[in-house]
Amino acid sequence: MEHFDVVIIGAGPSGACAGALLRKAGKKVLCVEKQHFPRFSIGESLLPHCMQFLAEAGLEPALQQQAAAHGFQFKNGAAFLKNDFRTAFDFTDKFSPGPGTTFQVKRAAFDKILADAAAEQGLQIRYGVTVEQVDITGAAQALLQVSDDNGRQYQLSAGFVLDGSGFGRVLPKLLDLEQPSDFPVRQASFCHIRDNISDPRFDRNKILITVHSSLPDVWFWLIPFSDGSASLGVVGKQQRFDASRSAADNLWQHVQQTPELAQLLAQAEPVNEAQSLTGYAANVRSLHGNRFALLGNAGEFLDPVFSSGVTIALRSAAMAVPLVLRQLNGEQPNWDTEYSKPLRKGIDTFRAFVTAWYDGRFQDVIFSRQRQAKVTAMISSILAGYAWDQANPYVAEPERRLNVLRELCLDAE
Ligand SMILES: Cc1cc2nc3c(=O)[nH]c(=O)nc-3n(C[C@H](O)[C@H](O)[C@H](O)COP(=O)(O)OP(=O)(O)OC[C@H]3O[C@@H](n4cnc5c(N)ncnc54)[C@H](O)[C@@H]3O)c2cc1C
């Protein structure tokens, strides 16, 4: 049986980042990835906070070098559209320190760039290898049963296991850690398009979030790439979608019901088959246990609306690795107070904003004509991913501050 200091499940952003950081510390690390890269993944709009973790892990140079060749789009903010009201947040004008720009990426290429860069730093990645079973009851090591594409089954042992399996949710399923999300079951239908947009008001440096013209809890993402293509998706409660119709029909029907967006996309042509994802919000009872921790989507996933997924995935990797190193060194880090609670603090900031988006409170703020520069910078910070910066009052007390701000916006209107 082969033994590793750490086995990572999944070579997505969280797995690649954790692997690169562990290699920097000289650890013997194996990453097992069920699929073969490049493979499609959703989640194409990064937040600037991501760049901090990619730099820490030594993965940013590869991204910067290859961004243009893969059609990745420079991104400096988020634009919002509701009926004929347009507004935008510039991430370079933000409250928290840190990078203010990032990219909109095609995930197949992005994930491969990160995984290859981590492999160059010595991370062993085995593609086409699926984790089937784990035994984390051992005092000295964890055991994993894996199978490869040829049906060969074998065991691995590890001093620690990091689960970066995303929606695969390997350890939550195998260890019975799953807990339902507080959010209702929502669906997303999406595809890539050649957007053919000529409207000068459309800023390719920003993701565009459009609210459906008559259903305020239904919204669209339009994520432009630098090669003239874009990712388009619609999100709403599952009952808003007609199960008897295709993903493409559901997507374009909602677009047609939203005149400003329909007009913007009048010349758009799909470049791949639309697909749908349903019920992606997920949670767990615990983000850690004996010799394991959950990263990124294998832990909690909220909602796509503020593009927080990859940021949380990378941040979780950057927070977990120093604790793994200490544990491998014979210490006993307190995973609850040093990992779970601080990680969840930022997730809870996003949760407050996501909840307020769907119940309309945050939309009242975003689509208000009243803007105060300092408050706008604080909101920009959160939209740029800095949801852990306690110096930002909207992180320290998101719920109360949002409610007060909304009242101020409504009064001023
Ligand atoms: C509709 C929608 C839109 C989104 N939009 C955005 C966005 O704009 N911006 C953003 O930041 N996030 C977005 N997200 C979230 C984003 O997709 C995820 O948060 C992000 O990919 C999580 O990264 P990860 O590394 O945790 O997992 P993943 O990227 O999912 O990677 C997990 C890897 O584990 C592998 N794996 C799974 N099971 C096994 C197994 N048994 N053995 C071995 N390997 C396994 C998988 O093959 C996969 O490669 C969106 C999500 C949804 C649902």
PDBQT file of the ligand as one rigid body, heavy atoms in Angstrom, charges set to zero:
ROOT
HETATM    1  C1  LIG A 501     -24.952  27.305 -11.400  1.00  0.00    +0.000 C 
HETATM    2  C2  LIG A 501     -23.663  27.615 -10.718  1.00  0.00    +0.000 A 
HETATM    3  C3  LIG A 501     -22.923  28.746 -11.088  1.00  0.00    +0.000 A 
HETATM    4  C4  LIG A 501     -21.725  29.052 -10.439  1.00  0.00    +0.000 A 
HETATM    5  N1  LIG A 501     -21.046  30.197 -10.765  1.00  0.00    +0.000 NA
HETATM    6  C5  LIG A 501     -19.905  30.516 -10.093  1.00  0.00    +0.000 A 
HETATM    7  C6  LIG A 501     -19.169  31.679 -10.430  1.00  0.00    +0.000 A 
HETATM    8  O1  LIG A 501     -19.518  32.446 -11.331  1.00  0.00    +0.000 OA
HETATM    9  N2  LIG A 501     -18.028  31.934  -9.720  1.00  0.00    +0.000 N 
HETATM   10  C7  LIG A 501     -17.588  31.107  -8.722  1.00  0.00    +0.000 A 
HETATM   11  O2  LIG A 501     -16.570  31.397  -8.085  1.00  0.00    +0.000 OA
HETATM   12  N3  LIG A 501     -18.262  29.983  -8.414  1.00  0.00    +0.000 NA
HETATM   13  C8  LIG A 501     -19.391  29.667  -9.073  1.00  0.00    +0.000 A 
HETATM   14  N4  LIG A 501     -20.044  28.503  -8.775  1.00  0.00    +0.000 N 
HETATM   15  C9  LIG A 501     -19.459  27.615  -7.757  1.00  0.00    +0.000 C 
HETATM   16  C10 LIG A 501     -18.258  26.824  -8.299  1.00  0.00    +0.000 C 
HETATM   17  O3  LIG A 501     -18.678  25.990  -9.333  1.00  0.00    +0.000 OA
HETATM   18  C11 LIG A 501     -17.676  25.967  -7.188  1.00  0.00    +0.000 C 
HETATM   19  O4  LIG A 501     -17.766  26.641  -5.965  1.00  0.00    +0.000 OA
HETATM   20  C12 LIG A 501     -16.212  25.599  -7.382  1.00  0.00    +0.000 C 
HETATM   21  O5  LIG A 501     -16.026  24.902  -8.577  1.00  0.00    +0.000 OA
HETATM   22  C13 LIG A 501     -15.765  24.740  -6.194  1.00  0.00    +0.000 C 
HETATM   23  O6  LIG A 501     -14.455  24.298  -6.370  1.00  0.00    +0.000 OA
HETATM   24  P1  LIG A 501     -13.991  22.948  -5.654  1.00  0.00    +0.000 P 
HETATM   25  O7  LIG A 501     -12.531  22.863  -5.865  1.00  0.00    +0.000 OA
HETATM   26  O8  LIG A 501     -14.530  22.915  -4.271  1.00  0.00    +0.000 OA
HETATM   27  O9  LIG A 501     -14.763  21.776  -6.435  1.00  0.00    +0.000 OA
HETATM   28  P2  LIG A 501     -14.896  21.426  -7.987  1.00  0.00    +0.000 P 
HETATM   29  O10 LIG A 501     -14.469  22.541  -8.830  1.00  0.00    +0.000 OA
HETATM   30  O11 LIG A 501     -16.287  20.912  -8.155  1.00  0.00    +0.000 OA
HETATM   31  O12 LIG A 501     -13.867  20.224  -8.187  1.00  0.00    +0.000 OA
HETATM   32  C14 LIG A 501     -14.106  18.964  -7.592  1.00  0.00    +0.000 C 
HETATM   33  C15 LIG A 501     -13.334  17.876  -8.321  1.00  0.00    +0.000 C 
HETATM   34  O13 LIG A 501     -13.446  16.648  -7.580  1.00  0.00    +0.000 OA
HETATM   35  C16 LIG A 501     -13.592  15.569  -8.461  1.00  0.00    +0.000 C 
HETATM   36  N5  LIG A 501     -14.242  14.445  -7.789  1.00  0.00    +0.000 N 
HETATM   37  C17 LIG A 501     -15.572  14.344  -7.449  1.00  0.00    +0.000 A 
HETATM   38  N6  LIG A 501     -15.810  13.141  -6.867  1.00  0.00    +0.000 NA
HETATM   39  C18 LIG A 501     -14.610  12.475  -6.820  1.00  0.00    +0.000 A 
HETATM   40  C19 LIG A 501     -14.207  11.198  -6.349  1.00  0.00    +0.000 A 
HETATM   41  N7  LIG A 501     -15.082  10.318  -5.796  1.00  0.00    +0.000 N 
HETATM   42  N8  LIG A 501     -12.895  10.827  -6.450  1.00  0.00    +0.000 NA
HETATM   43  C20 LIG A 501     -11.997  11.674  -7.025  1.00  0.00    +0.000 A 
HETATM   44  N9  LIG A 501     -12.340  12.910  -7.512  1.00  0.00    +0.000 NA
HETATM   45  C21 LIG A 501     -13.618  13.304  -7.394  1.00  0.00    +0.000 A 
HETATM   46  C22 LIG A 501     -14.441  16.160  -9.590  1.00  0.00    +0.000 C 
HETATM   47  O14 LIG A 501     -14.298  15.398 -10.786  1.00  0.00    +0.000 OA
HETATM   48  C23 LIG A 501     -13.912  17.585  -9.701  1.00  0.00    +0.000 C 
HETATM   49  O15 LIG A 501     -12.914  17.717 -10.706  1.00  0.00    +0.000 OA
HETATM   50  C24 LIG A 501     -21.246  28.189  -9.416  1.00  0.00    +0.000 A 
HETATM   51  C25 LIG A 501     -21.977  27.048  -9.053  1.00  0.00    +0.000 A 
HETATM   52  C26 LIG A 501     -23.167  26.771  -9.695  1.00  0.00    +0.000 A 
HETATM   53  C27 LIG A 501     -23.928  25.553  -9.283  1.00  0.00    +0.000 C 
ENDROOT
TORSDOF 0
